Amino acid sequence: MAFKKKKALMSCEILHDLPGRVRIGCRALQYLDGQVEEIQDRLEDMVSILSARVTTVTSNVLIEYDPATSTSPETVSLTETVLSSYALIAYKSEREMENRPTVNERRLQEEPVSEMAMRVGVTSVALFFSWLGRHRARGPMTLLGRFLTIPALTSLSLAAPIFRSGLDSMRTQLRPNADTLSATAILASLIAGRDISALTIIWLADIAELLTAYTMERTRRAIREMLAVGEEYVWRLREDDSEERVALEDLRVGDRIMAATGEKISVDGFVLSGEASVDESSITGEYMPVRKVDEMEVFAGTVVKNGRLVIRAEKVGDETAVARIVHLVEEASHRKANIQTIADRISAQFIPVNFLLALLVYFITKNTARALNMLIIDYSCGVRLSTATALSATICSAARDGVLIKGGNYLEMLNEADTLILDKTGTMTEGKPHVTSIIPVQDQTDEKEIIRLASAAEETSTHPMAVAILDMARRNGWRIPTHSDSEVFTARGVATRVGKNTIRVGSRKFMQENSVDLGTADPVAHRLAQRGENIVYISRGRKLIGMLGIQDALRENMKKALNRMRNTGMDDIILLTGDMEQHAEIVATRMAMDRYHAEVMPEDKAETVLKLQSKGVRVVMVGDGINDAPALAYADVGIAMGGTRTDIAMEAADITITQDEPLMIPATIRLARKTMEIVRQNFATAIGVNTLGIVLASIGVLPVFWGAVLHNACTIAVVMNSSRLLFHNVEDLT
């Protein structure tokens, strides 16, 4: 299980123990070269520890401690506490180490698709004319002459990247890769005088690689379009304050740019002049627009909803916060799933087998044609290319529908997941509180008057509950009374004066502190609390005039989404929230969830995830990506849902769903399962067909040319099977 590996990575054990001296082993230390001095300093800051010396080569730390104040088990516990803060660094480094390629392969994503398409076109033309002239009489040819035919020269020129890659792998790793095998097969074909076979090998291989590269290019384009953060052109102010329209890439640090209503801000910087309401939901996750004035910071990717700003650019281009996110995601999109790593390792292990088979067949049959087939028919291309194509195609399709998947490994983990954890506020709920109950306490005060007076006190507040009250007043067109400046009492309430009366809006404790007579409010408060509503009291003078029930509504389709996730194999669905237990219980009961944990801090959420993983389960965590960041990072798959796309969320979460649609979660899981099903199909097809080809070729039934056709046609078939995922829509699976 993946978590067992993680747990062993961070656990500490005593290697050698003497009074006042203990050597502690921890596998994580081998990945913490850059943090050695920091770890030593933090350990030596402990009262009982006299000195600490970390050795990353042997993954241990030698600690001298005061035996009068501590023991060796206590020292181990302190060491584990210090090292736990480096867990994410160690986990990431270990994963990168595991995913290092077994052999060096050409990175198809680095080759322009246009160049690869041109190669296929040139090869097709050369192959066509060579095929037309195949019956032309040719006398006996010397060895050199076999390399000087038109098909042979074309093959050698087109195979240059293959030869380079094959030689590099042998030179740097002393191991053959798939290109080494292909290069050997091409050379062997030319030596045997089979120049058309050599050209056919290149042509079919190029088609398969073109399909793979095209899929990767589509993926990168879909991600960039999804994360577009600015306009192509912006208005820059000259020294004389006149405006000029310039391309985004021409901006420099210190430039002054202008952003007006409806435009995206394209730089990170500070406001020099102007005033505007800016939608920062793409960066901060806050759905309410923020008022921006002089010297306030603004970010690329945010939108000016109303107003005009002059901004001094501090970070431009690749330095902006959102541009860094784009690069992070593009880099992460190449993270390999275990299945892809397995595919690469199978490929690497079978390549030497092909060479051995060729030698064996030649020694047994003395037939060079049969031996050549052992080099032409191999497992590596089909298995490796089809797996990479399937994962890349799925990431592309998902990005096109607003689902950002950082790497193929998360698709595999989604397929295996059996436990789902969801945050409440902003995930299960909309994150936008609404007034759901208005309870007048005095006969002479109606619902409209209660909302008007409450709005007067809350008019300048940005608290979510205040926003809910003000929103209701504005939607109904109720005029807010003239009032004095509001006085805020942190975490309790606000007060203002309307006419001769003091209006207070806040909690029960706030009312009691101001000697407000609550009368018979308790039964009503109890009823509202049972419905999961937050209670706000409104008083005029010393008398309670009304109560409001404010609730964050559950997302539409959330119950349906949870039911579908159970059908995908989620055996345990858990609610994890920092909200009050009573509210958590109501939501968990209404949504038929298995259990809940309430009033938990962000670090407690991460600890809950780790405890579940220690039982050997795969955990998917769905959160809003801000206070859930630790849990999102520790989960096997972290999913940030909705408009909360902060840089913290983007880095912590493995998958980001930009829509506020819960049904996209089970749809993404289904897409992951469809992907792994296609990968398994490709494995079976590639191994089965190529095994049949090797058997038929070794007994002389399959000629060299048709061996090349069979192998490469199989590779194209499995890559095309993977490419089908390009045309899947996540929304169709909802």
HUZI-V9647 format. One line per field, one symbol per residue. ss: DSSP state (H for helix, E for strand, L for the rest). phi: phi as a letter, one per 30 degrees, with the letter a starting at -180 (. if undefined). burial: I if it has 9 or more other ideal C-beta (glycine too) atoms within 8 Angstrom, else O. A space follows every 10 residues. Layout:
ss: ???
phi: ???
burial: ???
//
This chain:
ss: LHHHHHHHHH LLEEEEEELL EEEEELHHHH HLHHHHHHHH HHHHLLLLEE EEEEELLLLE EEEEELLLLL LHHHHHHHHH HHHHLLHHHH HHHHHHHHLL LLLLLLLHHH LLHHHHHHHH HHHHHHHHHH HHLLLLLLLL LLHHHHLLLH HHHHHHHHLH HHHHHHHHHH HHHLLLLHHH HHHHHHHHHH HLLLHHHHHH HHHHHHHHHH HHHHHHHHHH HHHHHHLLLL LLEEEEELLL LLEEEEEHHH LLLLLEEEEE LLLELLLEEE EEEEEEEEEL HHHHLLLLLE EELLLLEELL LLEEEEEEEE EEEEELHHHL HHHHHHHHHH HHLLELLHHH HHHHHHHHHH HHHHHHHHHH HHHHHLLHHH HHHHHHLLLH HHHHHHHHHH HHHHHHHHHH LLEEELEHHH HHHHHHLLEE EELHHHHHEE EEEEEEEEEE LLLLLLHHHH HHHHHHHHLL LLLHHHHHHH HHHHHLLLLL LLLLLLEEEL LLEEEEEELL EEEEEELHHH HHHLLLELLL HHHHHHHHHH LLLEEEEEEE LLEEEEEEEE EEEELLLHHH HHHHHHHLLL LEEEEELLLL HHHHHHHHHH LLLLEEELLL LHHHHHHHHH HHHLLLLLEE EEELLLLLHH HHHHLLEEEE ELLLLLHHHH HHLLEEELLL LLHHHHHHHH HHHHHHHHHH HHHHHHHHHH HHHHHHHHLL LLLHHHHHHH HHHHHHHHHH HHHHHHHLLH HHHL
phi: .ddedddddc dcbdcabbei bbcccadddd ccedcedddd ddddddedcd abbcbddchb bcbcbdddca bddddddddd dddddceddd ddddddddcd ddbdcddddc cedddddddd dddddddddd ddcdcddbde cdedddccde ddddddddde dddddddedd ddchbdcddd dddddddddd ddicdddddd eddddddddd dddddddddd ddddddceca ddbbcccddd idcbcbdedd dbejdcbcbc eicddcbcab dcajbaccdc ddccidddec dcbeiddbbd jdbddajbbc bcdcbbhddd eddddededd dddcdcdedd ddddddeddd dddddddddd ddddchcddd ddddddcbdd dddddddddd dddddddddd cicccdaddd dddddcdbbb cbdcdicdcd ibebdcbbcd ccddccdddd dddddddcec dcdedddddd dddddciddd ddbdddccce iblbbbccic ccccbldedd dddchdddhc dedddddddd dicdcbcbbb iccdcabccc bdddddiddd ddddddddjd dbcbcbbddd dddddddddd chddabbchc dedddddddd dddddicccc ccbdicdced ddddddbccc cjddcddddd dddcbccddd bedddddddd dddddddded ededdddddd ddddddddci dcdeeddddd dddddddddd dddeddcdce ddcd
burial: OOIOIIIOII IIOIOOOOOO IIIIIIIIIO IIOOIIOOII OIIIOOOIIO OIOIIIOOII IIIIIIOOOI OIOIIIOIII OIIOOIIOII IOIIIOOOIO OOIIIOOIIO IOIOOIIOII OIIIOIIOII OOOOOOOOOO OOOOOIIOIO IIIIIIOIIO IIIOIIIIII OOOOIIIIII IIIIIIOIII OIOIIIIIII IIIIIIIIII IIIIIIIIII OIIIOIIOII OOOIIIIOOO OOOOOIOIOO IOOOIIIIII IOIIIIIIII IIOIOIIIII IIIOIOOOII OIOOOOOIII IIIIIOIIII IIIOIIOOOI IIIIIIIIII OIIOIIIOII IOIIIIIIOI IIOIIOIIIO IIOOIOIOII IIIIIIIIII IIIIIIIIII IIIIIIIIII IIIIIIIIII IIIIIOIIII IIIIIIIIII IIIIIIIIII IIOOIOOOII IIIIIIIIIO IOOOIIIIII IIIOOOOIOI IOIOOIOOIO OIIIIIIIOO OOIIIIIIOI IIOIOIOIOO IOOIIOOIIO IIIIIIIIII OOIIIIIIII IIIIIOIIII IIOIIIOIOI OIIIIIIIIO OIIIIIIIOO IOIOOIIIOI OIOIIIOIII OIIOOOIIII IIIIIIOIII IIIIIIIIII IIIIIIIIII OIIIIIIIOO OIIIIIIIII IIIIIIOIIO IIIOIIIOII OOIIOIIIOO OIOIIOIIII IIIIIIIIII IIIIIIOIII OOII
//
